[in-house]
Amino acid sequence: MNCSAPADSQGALAKENIKRPLPGSGLLAWLRSVSAVVEMEARKLLHDPMELITRAIQPAFWLLIFGQAFGRLRALPTSGVPYQAFLTPGILAQSTMFISIFYGIAIIWERDLGLLQKFLAMPLPRSIFVLGKALAAGFRSLTQVMMILALAAFMQIPLRWHPFALLGVACTVILGSVLFASFSMILAVVLKTRERFMGFGQLFTMPLFFASNALYPVEIMPAWLQALARVNPLTYIVELLRGFLVSGDLARGPAAFGILIMLTVITIAIAARVYPRAAH
């Protein structure tokens, strides 16, 4: 089978979309190029909608099985909130992280097909490709979040369905996706092969998940685990999602958003710096 033909066609389509003449230059041209990368990545998902269904199975099990089982135990202090409502933001954050942190596999795949070399041959800032692909991971995460929220509504989990709350959830999910996806792209440059990437991906995702407030409050953790949770970006994502969907308490929301934005800018800058090395 000749794999170069699909790669050549995708590369030509990317060049046509990204380098199409623009009415103006500067920031407008930069944003339009980023949107072209996002559109190109979104088309891949539309060609394989079954991926959305298979990815939704694991979070559905967390809500249906783990959430109901621990809800009956009533062993965790959740400030009077039903445990399934307490757990739902954690599952949303988990799905966002899992989708985004394994996004770097696509970079390795594109390098093996020769697509990455075509992208890097374009006289465009590397930040366009990094941010475009990271935002595409946010698009994938949003589709996953919509399915989880639909399941939560079907299960009659008491959440806040106010439009402002849902908008806040969308912004948080996109920001978290960009953060983890850009970090994933850095890993892809360093690790080079899909096998190594999968191993290191598992090494990062599980500690980040369990050393956060996704499943239980930070206050009940031992002191050393609380220290890890305080520097874990997933903790701030869960805190924001829980504020929007459950408690309505967003007093620490600006600080959480500020920390996530700072980390996202740093990872994007590093990813844009090392991205050309991914082609070698």
C-alpha positions in Angstrom: 0.0 0.0 0.0 1.3 3.5 -0.9 1.1 5.8 2.1 2.7 8.7 0.4 -0.3 9.6 -1.7 -2.6 10.4 1.3 0.3 12.2 2.9 0.9 14.3 -0.3 -2.8 15.2 -0.6 -3.1 16.2 3.0 0.1 18.3 2.8 -1.1 20.0 -0.4 -4.5 20.8 1.3 -2.7 22.2 4.3 -0.6 24.4 2.1 -3.5 25.7 0.1 -5.5 26.5 3.3 -2.7 28.0 5.3 -1.1 30.1 2.5 -4.3 31.3 0.8 -4.0 35.1 0.2 -5.4 37.3 3.0 -7.0 40.7 3.1 -4.3 42.2 5.4 -1.4 40.8 7.3 -0.1 40.6 10.8 -2.4 39.3 13.5 -5.3 38.7 11.1 -3.1 36.5 8.9 -1.7 34.7 11.9 -5.1 33.9 13.3 -6.4 32.8 10.0 -3.5 30.4 9.6 -4.1 29.0 13.0 -7.8 28.5 12.2 -6.8 26.6 9.0 -4.7 24.2 11.0 -7.7 23.7 13.4 -10.0 23.1 10.5 -7.6 20.5 8.9 -7.4 18.6 12.2 -11.1 18.8 12.8 -11.7 17.1 9.4 -9.7 14.1 10.6 -12.2 13.7 13.5 -15.2 14.1 11.2 -13.9 11.3 9.0 -13.7 8.9 12.0 -16.7 9.7 14.3 -16.4 6.2 15.9 -13.4 7.6 17.8 -15.8 9.8 19.8 -17.9 6.8 20.9 -15.0 4.6 21.9 -13.4 7.4 23.9 -16.7 8.1 25.8 -16.9 4.5 27.1 -14.3 4.9 29.9 -15.7 8.1 31.4 -19.2 6.7 31.2 -18.0 3.7 33.3 -16.5 6.1 35.8 -19.9 7.8 36.3 -22.1 4.7 36.1 -20.0 2.3 38.2 -17.4 4.2 40.3 -19.6 7.2 41.0 -22.6 5.1 42.1 -20.5 2.7 44.2 -18.7 5.4 46.1 -21.8 7.5 46.3 -23.4 4.8 48.3 -20.5 4.5 50.7 -20.7 8.2 51.7 -17.1 7.9 52.9 -15.8 11.1 51.3 -16.6 14.6 52.6 -18.1 16.5 49.6 -19.7 19.4 51.6 -23.2 17.9 51.1 -22.9 17.5 47.3 -23.9 14.1 45.9 -20.8 12.2 45.0 -21.7 11.8 41.4 -22.1 15.6 41.0 -18.8 16.0 42.8 -17.2 13.4 40.5 -18.5 14.7 37.1 -16.1 17.7 36.9 -13.2 15.3 37.7 -14.3 13.0 34.9 -14.5 15.9 32.5 -11.0 17.0 33.4 -9.7 13.5 33.1 -11.2 13.1 29.6 -9.7 16.4 28.6 -6.2 15.4 29.9 -6.3 11.9 28.3 -7.3 13.2 24.9 -4.8 16.0 24.9 -1.8 14.5 26.4 -1.7 11.7 23.8 -2.1 14.1 21.0 1.6 14.1 20.4 1.3 10.7 18.8 -0.2 12.5 15.8 3.1 14.5 15.5 5.1 11.3 15.4 2.7 9.8 12.8 2.9 12.9 10.6 6.7 12.8 10.7 6.7 9.1 9.7 4.4 9.9 6.7 6.4 12.9 5.7 3.7 15.4 6.4 5.6 17.2 9.2 8.4 18.0 6.9 6.0 19.6 4.5 4.5 21.8 7.3 8.0 22.9 8.5 9.0 23.8 4.9 6.4 26.6 4.9 7.7 30.1 5.8 5.3 30.4 8.7 5.8 30.9 12.5 6.0 27.5 14.3 3.5 28.9 16.8 0.8 28.6 14.2 1.2 24.8 14.0 1.6 24.3 17.7 -1.4 26.5 18.7 -3.5 25.2 15.8 -3.0 21.5 16.8 -3.4 22.3 20.5 -6.8 24.0 19.7 -7.8 21.0 17.6 -7.2 18.9 20.7 -9.6 21.3 22.5 -12.2 20.7 19.8 -11.9 16.9 20.4 -12.2 17.4 24.1 -15.3 19.6 23.7 -17.1 16.8 21.8 -16.2 14.4 24.6 -17.4 16.8 27.2 -20.7 17.2 25.5 -21.3 13.4 25.5 -20.4 13.2 29.2 -22.7 16.1 30.1 -25.5 14.4 28.1 -25.0 11.2 30.1 -25.0 13.3 33.3 -28.3 14.9 32.3 -29.7 11.5 31.5 -28.7 10.2 34.9 -30.2 13.3 36.5 -27.0 14.3 38.2 -27.7 17.6 39.9 -25.5 20.1 38.0 -25.7 23.8 37.2 -27.0 24.0 33.6 -26.9 27.8 33.4 -25.5 29.1 30.0 -22.8 31.1 31.8 -21.7 27.9 33.6 -21.6 25.9 30.4 -19.6 28.7 28.7 -17.1 28.6 31.6 -16.8 24.8 31.2 -16.1 25.2 27.5 -13.4 27.8 28.1 -11.8 25.7 30.9 -11.8 22.6 28.7 -10.2 24.4 25.8 -7.6 26.0 28.0 -6.7 22.7 29.6 -6.6 21.0 26.3 -4.2 23.5 24.8 -1.9 23.2 27.9 -1.7 19.4 27.8 -1.6 19.1 24.0 1.3 21.5 23.8 3.1 19.6 26.6 2.4 16.4 24.6 4.0 17.9 21.5 7.1 18.6 23.5 7.2 15.0 24.6 6.8 13.9 21.0 9.9 15.8 20.0 11.9 14.3 22.8 10.7 10.7 22.6 10.6 10.2 18.8 8.7 6.9 18.7 5.1 6.0 19.4 6.0 3.1 21.7 8.1 5.4 24.0 5.4 8.0 23.8 2.7 5.7 25.0 4.8 4.5 27.9 5.6 8.0 29.0 2.1 9.1 28.4 0.8 6.5 30.9 3.6 7.6 33.3 2.3 11.1 33.4 -1.5 10.7 33.1 -2.1 8.4 36.0 -0.1 10.3 38.7 -1.6 13.6 37.5 -5.1 12.2 37.8 -4.8 10.5 41.2 -2.7 13.4 42.6 -5.5 15.9 41.9 -8.9 16.7 43.4 -10.7 14.8 40.6 -11.9 11.9 42.8 -11.6 13.3 46.4 -11.0 16.6 48.1 -7.5 17.8 48.5 -8.1 18.3 52.3 -8.3 14.5 53.0 -4.9 13.8 51.3 -1.7 13.3 53.2 0.5 16.3 53.4 3.0 15.2 50.7 0.1 14.5 48.3 -1.5 17.8 49.0 1.8 19.5 48.1 1.7 17.6 44.7 -1.9 18.5 44.2 -1.2 22.2 44.6 1.3 22.2 41.8 -0.8 19.9 39.6 -2.5 21.8 36.7 -5.3 19.2 36.6 -6.3 20.3 40.2 -7.0 23.9 38.9 -9.0 22.6 35.9 -11.1 20.4 38.2 -11.6 23.3 40.6 -12.8 25.6 37.9 -15.2 22.9 36.4 -16.5 22.1 39.9 -17.1 25.8 40.5 -19.0 26.3 37.3 -21.0 23.0 37.4 -21.5 22.2 41.1 -20.9 24.8 43.8 -21.1 28.1 41.9 -18.2 29.3 44.0 -15.7 31.0 41.7 -13.8 33.1 44.3 -10.5 31.4 43.3 -11.5 31.2 39.7 -9.3 34.2 38.5 -6.3 32.8 40.2 -6.9 29.3 38.7 -7.3 30.8 35.3 -4.2 32.9 35.7 -2.1 29.9 36.7 -3.4 27.8 33.7 -2.9 30.6 31.3 0.7 31.2 32.5 1.5 27.4 32.2 -0.1 27.3 28.7 1.9 30.2 27.4 5.1 28.6 28.7 4.4 25.2 27.1 3.3 26.8 23.8 6.5 28.8 23.7 8.7 25.8 24.4 6.8 23.6 21.9 7.2 26.2 19.2 10.9 26.4 20.0 11.5 22.6 19.8 8.8 21.8 17.1 11.2 21.8 14.1 13.3 19.1 15.8 10.3 16.7 15.5 11.0 16.3 11.8 14.4 14.6 12.5 
